[in-house]
């Protein structure tokens, strides 16, 4: 508040896309939640372009909330 730091509400975190660019130049989608056993995020797909990754991420969101 007075320190200039705005906190993102926890409810909005689940809508932040987890798309990361790899060193190979491809893009990978990761699960928002971490696996309890490995403490890592699940790989949901690797794509050649950012547009393809965003399209697939929208498809994931659609079926997740269907």
N, C-alpha and C positions, 0 to 999 in steps of 0.2 A: 503494500500500500504506500507508505511514505518513502520506501527505498527504491521505487522505480521498477520493481520486479512484479510482473503480472503472472499469476498462477493460472494455468489452464485447468478448468474443471475436469475432474476425473471422468465424467461421463463423455466428454469430447475425445478422450484419448483413444477409445476404441474405433473412432472414425478416421484417425490419422493413418494414411497409407504407409505401409512398411515396404516401400520399394527402394532398393539400394543399387547403386551402380557398382559393378564388379571391376576388377583390374583388367579383365578381358574385354571390357567395353559393353558387356551385356548387362541386363537388369534382372534382379531377382526379387520376388515377393516373399516376405516372411510373415509368419503368423504373429499376431499381436501378443498373444500369451506365450509365456515360456513353458517348456516341458518340465514338469516337476522332477523327472529322473535325471535328465541331462542338463537342465538349467539353460537350454538353448532354444532358439525359436525354430519352428518347423519351416522347412523350405516348401513354398507353395507353387513354385515354378520359376523357370529362367527364360528370359525373352530377349530377342535381338534388339528391339526398340522400346523406348519408354512408352510410346503410344500403345504398343501391344501389351505391355505390363499393366498400364492403367486400365485398358479394356478388360483384361482378365480379373483385375482387382475389383472392378465394378460387378463382374459376373459372380465373383465370390461373395460380395456383399449381398447381392440379390438372392442367391440361394441360401445364404446363412440366415436371412430374415424372412424367408418364405414360409 
